Amino acid sequence: GMKSRGVYEAPGMTILYDAHRAVEQLTMDRDLMHLRDRLAPEVAEMVYYGYWYTPKMDALMAFIRETQRPVAGDVTLGLYKGNILVQGRTSSKSLYDAEIASMEAGGSYNQTDAEGFLRILGLPVRVQARVNPRSY
């Protein structure tokens, strides 16, 4: 087939993309961002090949529309020697709450909760180690 060597640069879109991602980091939970990152190459390939009007693209676009509903906010960026630096961001839909995240007195984090959480989180690994012991 036909081959092409092209360099695609879109500095304006790169800046907008980074700003958008900064707001997504405030307004989307980790699992949803991981799923978005797994589906992004699929969407990009569909666009690249021109598969706009397919049921698969409809489903992917519905996912994108739903995930973007809470994504709104303000971002301050700094541009320096080809780098984009997020200098600040705010959103009324932010999932980050400094008071809840605080490990200082008055926050809702209780360090003793971590022990039980880690014990439960590690349970499948401990069972696997008992069923399939290893010697190194």
C-alpha positions in Angstrom: 0.0 0.0 0.0 0.8 3.6 0.0 3.2 4.9 2.7 3.5 8.4 4.1 5.9 9.9 6.4 4.2 12.8 8.0 4.7 14.8 11.2 1.4 16.0 12.7 1.8 18.9 15.0 -1.1 20.8 16.6 0.3 22.9 19.4 -3.0 24.6 20.2 -4.8 21.3 20.5 -2.0 20.0 22.7 -2.4 22.9 25.1 -6.2 22.4 25.1 -5.8 18.6 25.6 -3.5 19.1 28.7 -5.9 21.7 30.2 -8.8 19.3 29.7 -6.9 16.4 31.3 -6.1 18.6 34.3 -9.8 19.2 34.8 -10.6 15.5 34.3 -8.1 14.7 37.0 -10.3 16.7 39.4 -13.7 15.5 38.3 -13.3 11.9 37.3 -12.4 8.9 39.6 -9.4 6.8 39.0 -11.2 3.7 37.6 -13.1 5.8 35.1 -9.8 7.5 33.9 -8.2 4.1 33.6 -11.0 2.9 31.4 -10.9 6.1 29.3 -7.2 5.5 28.8 -7.8 1.9 27.6 -10.5 3.0 25.2 -8.7 6.1 23.8 -6.5 4.2 21.3 -9.6 2.4 20.0 -11.4 5.7 19.4 -8.3 7.1 17.8 -8.1 4.1 15.4 -11.8 4.4 14.5 -11.3 8.1 13.7 -8.1 7.4 11.7 -9.8 4.9 9.5 -13.0 7.0 9.1 -15.3 4.6 10.9 -17.6 7.4 12.2 -20.9 5.9 11.3 -20.7 2.5 13.0 -22.5 1.0 16.0 -19.1 0.6 17.7 -18.3 4.3 17.3 -21.8 5.2 18.5 -21.2 3.1 21.7 -17.8 4.7 22.2 -19.1 8.2 21.7 -21.9 7.5 24.2 -19.3 6.5 26.7 -17.3 9.7 26.1 -20.5 11.9 26.4 -21.4 10.3 29.7 -17.9 10.6 31.2 -17.6 14.2 30.2 -20.8 15.4 31.9 -19.0 16.5 35.2 -15.9 17.8 33.5 -15.9 21.6 33.8 -13.5 23.9 35.5 -10.8 26.5 35.1 -7.1 25.8 34.5 -4.1 28.1 34.6 -1.3 26.9 32.4 2.3 28.0 32.0 4.1 27.6 28.7 7.9 27.4 28.9 10.3 26.1 26.2 7.9 23.7 24.7 6.5 22.5 28.1 3.0 22.8 29.4 2.8 23.3 33.1 -0.4 23.2 35.1 -0.2 26.0 37.5 -3.7 25.9 39.0 -7.1 24.3 38.5 -10.5 24.6 40.0 -13.9 22.9 39.5 -17.2 23.1 41.2 -17.5 19.4 40.4 -14.1 18.5 42.0 -13.9 15.1 43.7 -10.9 16.3 45.7 -11.7 17.5 49.2 -8.7 18.8 51.2 -10.4 18.2 54.5 -11.2 14.5 53.7 -7.7 13.9 52.2 -5.9 15.4 55.2 -4.1 13.0 57.5 -3.9 15.7 60.1 -6.2 15.9 63.1 -9.7 16.8 62.2 -9.6 15.0 58.8 -11.7 12.0 58.2 -8.7 9.7 57.5 -8.0 7.3 60.3 -4.7 5.6 60.0 -5.9 2.4 61.7 -8.4 1.9 58.9 -5.4 1.4 56.5 -4.4 -1.9 58.3 -7.7 -3.6 57.7 -8.0 -2.2 54.2 -4.6 -3.6 53.2 -5.4 -6.9 54.9 -8.6 -7.3 52.8 -6.9 -5.9 49.6 -4.1 -8.5 50.0 -6.4 -11.5 50.7 -6.4 -12.8 47.1 -2.6 -12.7 46.9 -2.3 -14.5 50.2 -4.7 -17.2 49.0 -2.8 -17.6 45.8 0.5 -17.9 47.6 -0.9 -20.6 49.8 -2.3 -22.6 46.8 0.7 -22.1 44.6 3.7 -21.7 47.0 7.0 -20.5 45.5 10.6 -20.9 46.6 13.1 -18.4 45.3 
